[in-house]
Amino acid sequence: IEDKIKIARALEEIGVSEIDCGFPSLSKEHFEAVKAIKNAGLKIKTIARELFYVLTGALVIFCAMELAWDRVVLAYININWVLILWGINVMVLLIISKDKTDD
């Protein structure tokens, strides 16, 4: 965890304003590292776009399955909810990014 805090400090020193933490829920250690970076008193912002990555991965998998098994996947899996959630998540991320650039 200390190494990750050192890396975050080094990134902050060279002018990086935010870091993408990836998947904090991947493991307890990863979650604790992200939490430690947030609590280290750094100005650098930590961002976790987990839901966006998961939904994007789901879309890719659904599309690949549909290519492999024409019309079988869409008959059993309703992709509409994944598309709706992905679109909402993209809009939220864009609004958050816009708010951060306005600061």
C-alpha positions in Angstrom: 0.0 0.0 0.0 2.9 2.4 0.8 4.3 1.9 -2.7 1.0 2.9 -4.2 0.8 6.0 -2.1 4.4 6.9 -3.2 3.4 6.5 -6.8 0.3 8.7 -6.2 2.5 11.4 -4.6 5.0 11.2 -7.5 2.2 11.6 -10.0 0.8 14.5 -8.1 4.3 16.1 -8.0 4.5 16.0 -11.8 1.1 17.6 -12.2 -1.3 14.7 -12.6 -4.7 15.8 -11.2 -6.5 12.5 -11.1 -5.8 8.8 -11.3 -8.1 6.0 -12.4 -8.1 3.3 -9.7 -9.7 0.6 -11.9 -11.5 -2.0 -9.8 -11.3 -1.3 -6.1 -13.8 -4.1 -5.4 -11.5 -6.6 -7.1 -9.9 -7.5 -3.8 -9.7 -6.3 -0.2 -6.1 -5.2 -0.7 -6.9 -3.2 -3.7 -9.8 -1.5 -1.9 -7.6 -0.7 1.0 -4.9 0.8 -1.3 -7.4 3.1 -2.9 -8.8 4.1 0.5 -5.3 4.8 1.7 -4.5 7.0 -1.3 -7.8 8.9 -0.7 -6.9 9.4 3.0 -3.2 10.3 2.4 -4.0 14.0 2.2 -3.1 14.3 -1.5 -4.8 16.7 -3.9 -4.9 14.1 -6.6 -8.4 12.8 -7.2 -9.1 9.1 -7.3 -11.6 7.8 -9.8 -13.2 4.3 -10.1 -15.2 3.7 -13.2 -16.0 0.1 -12.3 -19.5 0.1 -13.5 -18.6 1.6 -16.9 -15.9 -1.1 -17.4 -18.2 -3.9 -16.4 -21.0 -2.7 -18.6 -18.7 -2.2 -21.6 -17.3 -5.7 -21.1 -20.8 -7.1 -21.0 -21.7 -5.3 -24.3 -18.5 -6.7 -25.9 -19.3 -10.2 -24.7 -23.0 -10.0 -25.9 -21.9 -8.7 -29.3 -19.3 -11.5 -29.7 -21.8 -14.1 -28.6 -24.4 -12.8 -31.1 -21.8 -12.9 -33.9 -20.9 -16.5 -32.9 -24.6 -17.7 -32.5 -26.8 -15.6 -34.7 -30.1 -14.7 -33.1 -29.7 -17.3 -30.3 -28.2 -14.9 -27.7 -30.7 -12.1 -28.3 -33.5 -14.6 -27.9 -32.3 -15.5 -24.3 -30.6 -12.3 -23.1 -32.3 -8.9 -23.1 -29.4 -6.5 -23.9 -31.6 -3.4 -23.6 -31.1 -3.0 -19.9 -27.3 -3.3 -20.3 -27.5 -0.6 -23.1 -29.6 1.7 -20.9 -27.4 1.3 -17.9 -24.3 1.8 -20.0 -25.7 5.0 -21.5 -26.7 6.4 -18.1 -23.2 5.6 -16.8 -21.6 7.3 -19.7 -23.7 10.5 -19.2 -22.8 10.5 -15.5 -19.1 10.1 -16.2 -19.3 13.0 -18.8 -21.1 15.2 -16.3 -18.5 14.4 -13.6 -15.7 15.1 -16.0 -17.2 18.4 -17.1 -17.6 19.5 -13.5 -14.0 18.7 -12.8 -12.7 20.7 -15.8 -14.9 23.6 -14.8 -13.1 23.9 -11.4 
